[in-house]
Amino acid sequence: MTNSKDYLGKEVEVVMDRPLGSLHPKHGFVYPVNYGYIPNTVSGDGEELDAYVLGEEKPLKKFKGVVRAIIHRTNDNDDKLVVTSREKNFDETQIREMTHFQEQWFESEIYFANSEENKE
């Protein structure tokens, strides 16, 4: 299994399986951000490691960016990476607001690439 924390601060390529504006196949909500996965990884749910791409305002097929944070779900085994361009950065409140559409059903902690922002 891939350790999501190994990706903090690193550049990754995200392949979108749910681009901005697409409909969730089971739950019917619309994705307000680009959402995809990191190829050749394995998350706690047995699928590839998922990633939210924040700060991009158009639907994307792929995106190369930096892992700024990890949403670690404490009541689920499926961490989510938070990926942005090098120029953009978001705090915990902004990340929670932008991912609320899906994360509202889970309890989580957010770990940041900058270790002094991490909660002890």
DSSP file with accessible surface (Angstrom, degrees, kcal/mol):
  #  RESIDUE AA STRUCTURE BP1 BP2  ACC     N-H-->O    O-->H-N    N-H-->O    O-->H-N    TCO  KAPPA ALPHA  PHI   PSI    X-CA   Y-CA   Z-CA
    1    1 A M              0   0  177      0, 0.0     2,-0.3     0, 0.0    42,-0.2   0.000 360.0 360.0 360.0 141.8    0.0    0.0    0.0
    2    2 A T        -     0   0   35     40,-2.9     2,-0.8     1,-0.1    42,-0.1  -0.571 360.0-132.5 -78.2 134.1    1.2    3.5   -0.8
    3    3 A N    >   -     0   0   84     -2,-0.3     3,-1.5     1,-0.2     4,-0.3  -0.798  11.9-156.3 -87.8 112.4    1.9    5.8    2.1
    4    4 A S  G >  S+     0   0    5     -2,-0.8     3,-2.0     1,-0.3     4,-0.3   0.838  88.7  65.6 -60.2 -31.1    0.2    9.1    1.2
    5    5 A K  G >  S+     0   0  106      1,-0.3     3,-1.2     2,-0.2    -1,-0.3   0.776  87.1  70.4 -65.2 -22.9    2.5   11.1    3.5
    6    6 A D  G <  S+     0   0   98     -3,-1.5    -1,-0.3     1,-0.2    -2,-0.2   0.699  95.5  55.6 -63.9 -18.4    5.4   10.2    1.2
    7    7 A Y  G X  S+     0   0   56     -3,-2.0     3,-2.3    -4,-0.3    60,-0.4   0.560  74.6 123.7 -92.8  -9.9    3.9   12.5   -1.3
    8    8 A L  T <  S+     0   0   37     -3,-1.2    60,-0.2    -4,-0.3     3,-0.1  -0.301  87.1   3.3 -56.5 126.7    3.7   15.7    0.8
    9    9 A G  T 3  S+     0   0   42     58,-2.9    -1,-0.3     1,-0.3     2,-0.2   0.400 106.9 120.1  80.4  -2.9    5.6   18.5   -0.9
   10   10 A K    <   -     0   0  121     -3,-2.3    57,-2.4    57,-0.1     2,-0.3  -0.609  67.8-111.9 -96.5 156.1    6.3   16.4   -4.0
   11   11 A E  E     +A   66   0A  99     55,-0.2     2,-0.3    -2,-0.2    55,-0.2  -0.677  43.1 172.6 -83.9 136.2    5.3   17.0   -7.6
   12   12 A V  E     -A   65   0A  12     53,-2.9    53,-2.3    -2,-0.3     2,-0.5  -0.923  31.9-125.8-136.1 162.4    2.8   14.5   -8.9
   13   13 A E  E     -A   64   0A  79     -2,-0.3     2,-0.5    51,-0.2    51,-0.2  -0.970  24.4-156.8-111.4 126.8    0.7   14.0  -12.0
   14   14 A V  E     -A   63   0A   0     49,-3.3    49,-1.9    -2,-0.5     2,-0.6  -0.883   4.1-152.3-103.5 130.6   -3.0   13.6  -11.4
   15   15 A V  E     -AB  62  37A  27     22,-2.7    22,-2.3    -2,-0.5     2,-0.5  -0.912  22.0-132.7 -99.8 122.2   -5.2   11.8  -14.0
   16   16 A M  E     + B   0  36A  19     45,-2.5    20,-0.3    -2,-0.6    18,-0.0  -0.642  36.8 164.2 -80.8 123.7   -8.8   13.1  -13.7
   17   17 A D  E    S+     0   0A  79     18,-1.1    19,-0.2    -2,-0.5    -1,-0.2   0.518  86.4  34.3-104.9 -12.5  -11.5   10.5  -13.6
   18   18 A R  E    S- B   0  35A  56     17,-2.3    17,-1.7     4,-0.1    -1,-0.2  -0.691  83.6-167.8-138.0  82.0  -14.0   13.2  -12.4
   19   19 A P    >   -     0   0   40      0, 0.0     3,-2.5     0, 0.0    12,-0.3  -0.237  43.8 -68.5 -66.8 160.7  -13.1   16.6  -13.9
   20   20 A L  T 3  S+     0   0   39      1,-0.3    14,-0.1    38,-0.2     3,-0.1  -0.177 124.5  22.3 -47.1 132.2  -14.7   19.8  -12.6
   21   21 A G  T 3  S+     0   0   50     10,-3.7    -1,-0.3     1,-0.3     2,-0.1   0.324  92.8 129.3  89.0  -6.5  -18.4   19.8  -13.5
   22   22 A S    <   -     0   0   32     -3,-2.5     9,-2.9     9,-0.2     2,-0.4  -0.410  58.9-115.1 -82.8 161.0  -18.8   16.1  -13.8
   23   23 A L  B     -G   30   0B 111      7,-0.2     7,-0.2    -2,-0.1     6,-0.1  -0.758  26.0-113.4 -96.9 135.3  -21.5   14.1  -12.0
   24   24 A H     >  -     0   0   17      5,-3.0     4,-1.3    -2,-0.4    -6,-0.0  -0.501  25.7-134.5 -64.6 132.7  -20.6   11.5   -9.4
   25   25 A P  T  4 S+     0   0   95      0, 0.0    -1,-0.1     0, 0.0    -2,-0.0   0.781  95.4  20.7 -65.2 -27.4  -21.6    8.1  -10.9
   26   26 A K  T  4 S+     0   0  179      3,-0.1    -2,-0.1     1,-0.0    -3,-0.0   0.786 129.0  38.6-107.4 -39.8  -23.4    6.8   -7.7
   27   27 A H  T  4 S-     0   0  136      2,-0.1    -3,-0.0     1,-0.0    -4,-0.0   0.536  90.1-133.8-100.6  -8.2  -24.3    9.8   -5.5
   28   28 A G     <  +     0   0   45     -4,-1.3     2,-0.1     1,-0.2    -1,-0.0   0.461  55.6 133.8  78.3   0.5  -25.4   12.3   -8.2
   29   29 A F        -     0   0   39     -6,-0.1    -5,-3.0    72,-0.1     2,-0.4  -0.479  55.5-117.6 -83.5 159.0  -23.5   15.4   -6.9
   30   30 A V  B     -G   23   0B  83     -7,-0.2    -7,-0.2    -2,-0.1    -8,-0.1  -0.798  24.1-119.9 -95.9 136.9  -21.5   17.6   -9.3
   31   31 A Y        -     0   0    0     -9,-2.9   -10,-3.7    -2,-0.4    -9,-0.2  -0.654  20.9-169.7 -77.4 117.2  -17.8   18.0   -8.7
   32   32 A P  S    S+     0   0   69      0, 0.0     2,-0.3     0, 0.0    -1,-0.1   0.467  75.5  35.9 -84.5  -2.4  -16.9   21.6   -8.0
   33   33 A V  S    S-     0   0   12    -15,-0.1     2,-0.3   -14,-0.1   -12,-0.2  -0.913  99.3 -88.9-138.2 164.3  -13.2   20.8   -8.4
   34   34 A N  E     - C   0  53A   0     19,-1.0    19,-2.8    -2,-0.3     2,-0.4  -0.608  46.5-172.0 -74.1 138.3  -11.1   18.5  -10.5
   35   35 A Y  E     +BC  18  52A   5    -17,-1.7   -17,-2.3    -2,-0.3   -18,-1.1  -0.999  20.0 124.4-138.8 131.8  -10.7   15.1   -8.9
   36   36 A G  E     -BC  16  51A   0     15,-2.6    15,-2.7    -2,-0.4     2,-0.3  -0.730  42.7 -92.8-157.8-149.2   -8.6   12.2   -9.9
   37   37 A Y  E     -BC  15  50A  54    -22,-2.3   -22,-2.7    13,-0.3    13,-0.2  -0.928  24.5-111.7-146.2 163.2   -5.9    9.7   -8.9
   38   38 A I  E >   - C   0  49A  11     11,-2.3     3,-0.7    -2,-0.3    11,-0.6  -0.893  43.6-123.9 -98.5 115.1   -2.1    9.1   -9.0
   39   39 A P  T 3  S+     0   0   45      0, 0.0   -26,-0.1     0, 0.0     3,-0.1  -0.196  88.3  22.2 -59.2 151.4   -1.3    6.3  -11.4
   40   40 A N  T 3  S+     0   0  164      1,-0.2     2,-0.3     8,-0.0     8,-0.0   0.821  98.4 111.8  62.7  34.6    0.6    3.2  -10.1
   41   41 A T    <   -     0   0    6     -3,-0.7     2,-0.4   -39,-0.1    -1,-0.2  -0.883  55.0-145.5-125.8 164.5   -0.3    3.8   -6.4
   42   42 A V        -     0   0   69     -2,-0.3   -40,-2.9     6,-0.2     6,-0.2  -0.973  14.7-163.6-134.9 120.5   -2.6    1.8   -4.0
   43   43 A S    >   -     0   0    5      4,-4.0     3,-2.0    -2,-0.4    35,-0.1  -0.315  42.5 -87.8 -91.9 179.4   -4.6    3.5   -1.4
   44   44 A G  T 3  S+     0   0   23     33,-0.3    34,-0.2     1,-0.3     4,-0.1   0.724 126.5  57.2 -61.5 -23.2   -6.3    2.0    1.7
   45   45 A D  T 3  S-     0   0   63      2,-0.2    -1,-0.3     3,-0.1     3,-0.1   0.376 118.9-108.6 -90.6   5.2   -9.4    1.2   -0.3
   46   46 A G  S <  S+     0   0   55     -3,-2.0     2,-0.2     1,-0.3    -2,-0.1   0.375  90.1  99.4  86.9  -7.6   -7.4   -0.9   -2.8
   47   47 A E  S    S-     0   0  117      1,-0.2    -4,-4.0    -5,-0.1    -1,-0.3  -0.470  87.3 -69.2 -98.1 178.8   -7.8    1.7   -5.6
   48   48 A E        -     0   0   67     -6,-0.2     2,-0.3    -2,-0.2    -1,-0.2  -0.257  64.1 -85.4 -65.5 158.4   -5.3    4.3   -6.7
   49   49 A L  E     -C   38   0A   2    -11,-0.6   -11,-2.3    -6,-0.1     2,-0.1  -0.495  50.6-134.0 -66.8 124.3   -4.5    7.2   -4.3
   50   50 A D  E     -Cd  37  80A  17     29,-0.7    31,-2.9    -2,-0.3     2,-0.4  -0.478  21.3-166.3 -84.2 154.9   -7.1   10.0   -4.9
   51   51 A A  E     -Cd  36  81A   0    -15,-2.7   -15,-2.6    29,-0.2     2,-0.5  -0.997  18.4-145.9-145.6 136.5   -6.4   13.6   -5.3
   52   52 A Y  E     -Cd  35  82A   0     29,-3.1    31,-3.1    -2,-0.4     2,-0.7  -0.874  17.3-150.8 -91.3 130.6   -8.3   16.9   -5.3
   53   53 A V  E     -Cd  34  83A   0    -19,-2.8   -19,-1.0    -2,-0.5     3,-0.4  -0.923  21.8-166.2-102.6 110.8   -6.8   19.5   -7.7
   54   54 A L        +     0   0    0     29,-2.5    31,-0.4    -2,-0.7     3,-0.1  -0.762  57.0  27.1-104.5 146.5   -7.6   22.9   -6.2
   55   55 A G  S    S+     0   0   10     -2,-0.3     2,-0.5     1,-0.3    -1,-0.2   0.485  82.9 116.7  90.1   4.6   -7.4   26.3   -7.7
   56   56 A E        -     0   0   39     -3,-0.4   -22,-0.3     1,-0.1    -1,-0.3  -0.932  47.1-162.8-108.0 126.7   -7.9   25.3  -11.4
   57   57 A E        +     0   0  160     -2,-0.5    -1,-0.1    -3,-0.1    -3,-0.0   0.212  64.1  60.3 -99.7  13.5  -11.1   26.7  -12.9
   58   58 A K  S    S-     0   0  136    -24,-0.0   -38,-0.2   -37,-0.0   -24,-0.1  -0.973  93.0 -90.0-136.1 154.3  -11.6   24.5  -15.9
   59   59 A P        -     0   0   81      0, 0.0     2,-0.3     0, 0.0    -2,-0.1  -0.402  48.5-163.1 -62.6 136.4  -12.1   20.8  -16.4
   60   60 A L        -     0   0   24      1,-0.1     3,-0.1    -4,-0.1   -40,-0.1  -0.886  29.2-160.4-122.1 154.4   -8.8   19.0  -16.8
   61   61 A K  S    S+     0   0  185      1,-0.4   -45,-2.5    -2,-0.3     2,-0.3   0.781  86.7   2.3 -94.8 -40.3   -7.7   15.5  -18.1
   62   62 A K  E     -A   15   0A 123    -47,-0.2    -1,-0.4   -26,-0.1     2,-0.3  -0.967  64.8-168.9-141.9 158.1   -4.3   15.6  -16.4
   63   63 A F  E     -A   14   0A  26    -49,-1.9   -49,-3.3    -2,-0.3     2,-0.5  -0.964  11.4-153.9-152.2 131.5   -2.6   18.0  -14.0
   64   64 A K  E     +A   13   0A 125     -2,-0.3     2,-0.3   -51,-0.2   -51,-0.2  -0.935  42.2 127.0-105.5 123.8    1.0   18.2  -12.8
   65   65 A G  E     -A   12   0A   2    -53,-2.3   -53,-2.9    -2,-0.5     2,-0.4  -0.881  54.9 -76.9-157.6-170.0    1.3   20.0   -9.4
   66   66 A V  E     -AE  11  84A   4     18,-3.0    18,-2.1    -2,-0.3     2,-0.9  -0.838  35.1-122.6-108.6 137.3    2.5   19.9   -5.9
   67   67 A V  E     + E   0  83A   0    -57,-2.4   -58,-2.9   -60,-0.4    16,-0.2  -0.679  35.3 172.2 -77.9 106.4    1.0   17.9   -3.0
   68   68 A R  E     -     0   0A  46     14,-2.6    45,-2.4    -2,-0.9    46,-0.4   0.742  60.1  -7.3 -86.6 -28.8    0.2   20.7   -0.5
   69   69 A A  E     -FE 112  82A   0     13,-1.3    13,-2.8    43,-0.3     2,-0.4  -0.973  56.6-129.5-159.9 167.6   -1.7   18.6    2.0
   70   70 A I  E     -FE 111  81A   0     41,-2.6    41,-2.5    -2,-0.3     2,-0.9  -0.999  13.4-144.9-127.6 131.2   -3.3   15.2    2.8
   71   71 A I  E     -FE 110  80A   1      9,-3.3     9,-2.3    -2,-0.4     2,-0.8  -0.885  21.4-162.8 -91.8 108.2   -6.9   14.8    4.0
   72   72 A H  E     -F  109   0A  57     37,-3.3    37,-2.4    -2,-0.9     2,-0.5  -0.863   8.9-145.2 -97.3 108.5   -6.5   11.8    6.3
   73   73 A R  E >   -F  108   0A  11     -2,-0.8     3,-0.5    35,-0.2    35,-0.3  -0.636  10.4-166.6 -75.6 124.2  -10.0   10.4    7.0
   74   74 A T  T 3  S+     0   0   68     33,-2.0    34,-0.2    -2,-0.5    -1,-0.1   0.622  88.9  42.4 -87.7 -13.5  -10.1    9.1   10.6
   75   75 A N  T 3  S+     0   0   80     32,-1.0     2,-0.3     0, 0.0    -1,-0.2   0.038 119.1  42.5-117.4  24.9  -13.3    7.1   10.0
   76   76 A D  S <  S-     0   0   59     -3,-0.5   -32,-0.0    31,-0.2   -31,-0.0  -0.966  75.6-127.3-158.0 162.5  -12.4    5.7    6.6
   77   77 A N  S    S+     0   0   96     -2,-0.3     2,-0.5     1,-0.1   -33,-0.3  -0.065  78.5  97.6-109.6  35.4   -9.2    4.2    5.1
   78   78 A D        -     0   0    9    -34,-0.2    -1,-0.1   -35,-0.1    -5,-0.1  -0.777  55.0-164.4-129.8  87.4   -9.0    6.4    2.0
   79   79 A D        -     0   0   28     -2,-0.5   -29,-0.7    -7,-0.1     2,-0.4  -0.347   9.7-146.7 -66.2 152.7   -6.6    9.4    2.3
   80   80 A K  E     -dE  50  71A   4     -9,-2.3    -9,-3.3   -31,-0.1   -29,-0.2  -0.983   5.8-138.4-123.4 130.6   -7.0   12.2   -0.3
   81   81 A L  E     -dE  51  70A   0    -31,-2.9   -29,-3.1    -2,-0.4     2,-0.6  -0.603   9.2-143.1 -82.1 148.5   -4.1   14.3   -1.6
   82   82 A V  E     -dE  52  69A   1    -13,-2.8   -14,-2.6    -2,-0.2   -13,-1.3  -0.967  24.7-174.0-112.5 114.0   -4.6   18.0   -2.1
   83   83 A V  E     +dE  53  67A   0    -31,-3.1   -29,-2.5    -2,-0.6     2,-0.3  -0.908   9.7 163.0-116.6 135.9   -2.7   19.1   -5.2
   84   84 A T  E     - E   0  66A   0    -18,-2.1   -18,-3.0    -2,-0.4   -29,-0.1  -0.901  43.3 -87.2-137.9 170.7   -2.2   22.7   -6.5
   85   85 A S    >   -     0   0   13    -31,-0.4     3,-1.2    -2,-0.3   -20,-0.1  -0.331  48.8-103.8 -69.9 163.7    0.0   24.5   -8.9
   86   86 A R  T 3  S+     0   0  150      1,-0.3    -1,-0.1    -2,-0.0   -21,-0.1   0.821 120.7  55.2 -58.9 -31.6    3.3   25.8   -7.5
   87   87 A E  T 3  S+     0   0  161      2,-0.0     2,-0.3     0, 0.0    -1,-0.3   0.638 100.3  70.7 -78.6 -15.8    1.9   29.3   -7.3
   88   88 A K    <   +     0   0   77     -3,-1.2     2,-0.3   -34,-0.1    -4,-0.1  -0.798  51.0 169.1-110.7 149.0   -1.1   28.5   -5.3
   89   89 A N        -     0   0   89     -2,-0.3     2,-0.3    -5,-0.0    -3,-0.0  -0.983  11.9-161.1-152.5 146.5   -1.5   27.4   -1.7
   90   90 A F        -     0   0   36     -2,-0.3     2,-0.1   -36,-0.0    -2,-0.0  -0.970  13.7-131.3-132.9 146.6   -4.6   27.1    0.6
   91   91 A D     >  -     0   0   81     -2,-0.3     4,-2.6     1,-0.1     5,-0.2  -0.308  40.4 -91.6 -87.8 178.1   -5.0   26.9    4.3
   92   92 A E  H  > S+     0   0   43      1,-0.2     4,-2.8     2,-0.2     5,-0.2   0.900 124.8  51.8 -59.4 -42.7   -7.1   24.3    6.2
   93   93 A T  H  > S+     0   0   90      1,-0.2     4,-2.4     2,-0.2    -1,-0.2   0.937 111.8  46.4 -61.0 -45.8  -10.3   26.4    6.2
   94   94 A Q  H  > S+     0   0   78      2,-0.2     4,-2.5     1,-0.2    -1,-0.2   0.920 112.6  49.9 -64.0 -42.3  -10.1   26.9    2.4
   95   95 A I  H  X S+     0   0    1     -4,-2.6     4,-1.7     1,-0.2    -2,-0.2   0.937 111.4  48.8 -62.3 -45.4   -9.3   23.2    1.8
   96   96 A R  H  X S+     0   0   81     -4,-2.8     4,-0.9    -5,-0.2    -1,-0.2   0.904 112.0  49.2 -62.4 -40.3  -12.3   22.1    3.9
   97   97 A E  H  < S+     0   0  138     -4,-2.4     3,-0.4    -5,-0.2     4,-0.3   0.920 113.0  46.5 -64.0 -43.8  -14.6   24.6    2.1
   98   98 A M  H  < S+     0   0   51     -4,-2.5    -1,-0.2     1,-0.2    -2,-0.2   0.748 120.7  37.5 -74.3 -22.2  -13.5   23.4   -1.4
   99   99 A T  H >X S+     0   0    2     -4,-1.7     4,-3.0    -5,-0.2     3,-1.8   0.416  84.9 101.9-108.2   2.3  -13.7   19.6   -0.5
  100  100 A H  H 3X  +     0   0  104     -4,-0.9     4,-1.8    -3,-0.4     5,-0.1   0.821  66.8  73.1 -56.0 -35.2  -16.9   19.8    1.7
  101  101 A F  H 34 S+     0   0   31     -4,-0.3    -1,-0.3     1,-0.2    -2,-0.1   0.807 120.1  13.0 -52.2 -30.2  -19.1   18.5   -1.1
  102  102 A Q  H X4 S+     0   0   16     -3,-1.8     3,-0.9     2,-0.1    -2,-0.2   0.713 125.4  56.5-116.1 -35.2  -17.5   15.1   -0.6
  103  103 A E  H >< S+     0   0   10     -4,-3.0     3,-2.2     1,-0.2    -3,-0.2   0.606  80.4  90.4 -79.1  -9.4  -15.7   15.2    2.7
  104  104 A Q  T 3< S+     0   0   91     -4,-1.8    -1,-0.2    -5,-0.3    -3,-0.1   0.739  84.7  54.8 -60.6 -20.6  -18.7   16.3    4.7
  105  105 A W  T <  S+     0   0  157     -3,-0.9     2,-0.3    -5,-0.1    -1,-0.3   0.385 104.9  64.5 -93.1   4.3  -19.6   12.6    5.4
  106  106 A F  S <  S-     0   0   64     -3,-2.2     2,-0.4   -32,-0.0   -30,-0.0  -0.926  74.2-129.3-128.8 152.2  -16.2   11.8    6.9
  107  107 A E        +     0   0  129     -2,-0.3   -33,-2.0     2,-0.0   -32,-1.0  -0.804  43.7 165.9 -92.8 141.3  -14.1   12.8    9.9
  108  108 A S  E     -F   73   0A  21     -2,-0.4     2,-0.3   -35,-0.3   -35,-0.2  -0.983  36.4-143.5-154.5 162.8  -10.6   13.9    9.0
  109  109 A E  E     -F   72   0A  93    -37,-2.4   -37,-3.3    -2,-0.3     2,-0.5  -0.929  24.8-136.4-120.5 149.9   -7.4   15.6    9.9
  110  110 A I  E     -F   71   0A   6     -2,-0.3     9,-0.5   -39,-0.2     2,-0.4  -0.944  13.7-163.6-113.3 126.0   -5.4   17.6    7.4
  111  111 A Y  E     -F   70   0A  36    -41,-2.5   -41,-2.6    -2,-0.5     2,-0.3  -0.914  11.5-150.5-105.4 135.4   -1.6   17.2    7.2
  112  112 A F  E     -F   69   0A   7     -2,-0.4   -43,-0.3   -43,-0.2     6,-0.2  -0.742  22.6-126.4-107.3 154.0    0.4   19.9    5.4
  113  113 A A  S    S+     0   0   44    -45,-2.4     2,-1.0    -2,-0.3   -44,-0.1   0.855 102.8  72.4 -62.9 -35.9    3.7   19.7    3.5
  114  114 A N  S >  S-     0   0   68    -46,-0.4     3,-2.3     1,-0.2     4,-0.5  -0.728  81.6-152.6 -81.7 106.6    5.0   22.4    5.7
  115  115 A S  G >  S+     0   0   85     -2,-1.0     3,-1.2     1,-0.3    -1,-0.2   0.766  88.2  65.2 -59.4 -26.9    5.4   20.5    9.0
  116  116 A E  G 3  S+     0   0  166      1,-0.3    -1,-0.3    -3,-0.1    -3,-0.0   0.738  98.6  56.1 -71.4 -14.2    5.0   23.5   11.2
  117  117 A E  G <  S+     0   0   81     -3,-2.3    -1,-0.3    -5,-0.1    -2,-0.2   0.644  87.4 102.5 -85.5 -15.2    1.4   23.8   10.0
  118  118 A N  S <  S-     0   0   38     -3,-1.2     2,-0.3    -4,-0.5    -7,-0.1  -0.446  76.6-120.8 -71.0 142.6    0.7   20.2   11.0
  119  119 A K              0   0  143     -9,-0.5    -1,-0.1    -2,-0.1    -2,-0.1  -0.607 360.0 360.0 -79.4 140.9   -1.3   19.6   14.2
  120  120 A E              0   0  219     -2,-0.3    -1,-0.1     0, 0.0     0, 0.0  -0.509 360.0 360.0 -82.0 360.0    0.5   17.6   16.8
